[in-house]
């Protein structure tokens, strides 16, 4: 079982916990701010900002918060100046890991990310050491109890999706990043519960099991808990039963 979609499911369940809401909002605000700074404040002409706003709405963020974040990004309001930094490294068992962060202090964040890698049996690498193993693609999840696989497959193919498969209680649709918004819109119009994002999908996977798998999950969890970390991507592969057992401990 490839890890990217299963780890995404764990993060989604955690994000639903009320005590996590403040942390989720903070990460979303940073993403909106950076997206607006890089591509402008009009979501119609800024796909990254449009996606960030959609995610904020899905998490019930008030529009006032979204608007302020956009204005901070475009310079209309004063605020902390964040920059994007992507870290690359290896986890237990040689698993490739990419970490997307937003920070106002690169040196501090670098030291803290390096410490987390070391603490849980990994090591921070140099720029480019694992990026070549990942490809940026659109990923959409739809609950299996809302539509048949055959019907969803036809819709996805008509919308130029690249692949569709079943992952537990959800269908996973892979598409080109530029097709993500249109495909989400088509599925949403059918009253389906749709969640979609741009993700880094690994071209190859690395099998982990036992203590190395448990240590890897602790590493990924610790990274996700860091305030500056937006998202993590990895290429681990794990047996489904073992995955479920370890996931309950996190």
Helices and strands as residue ranges (DSSP letters): H 3-15, G 18-20, H 21-39, G 43-45, H 47-58, H 63-74, E 83-90, G 92-94, E 96-103, H 106-119, E 123-124, G 131-133, E 134-143, G 144-146, H 149-158, E 163-167, E 170-175, G 177-179, H 180-189, E 194-202, E 206-207, H 210-225, E 229-234, E 236-237, H 240-247
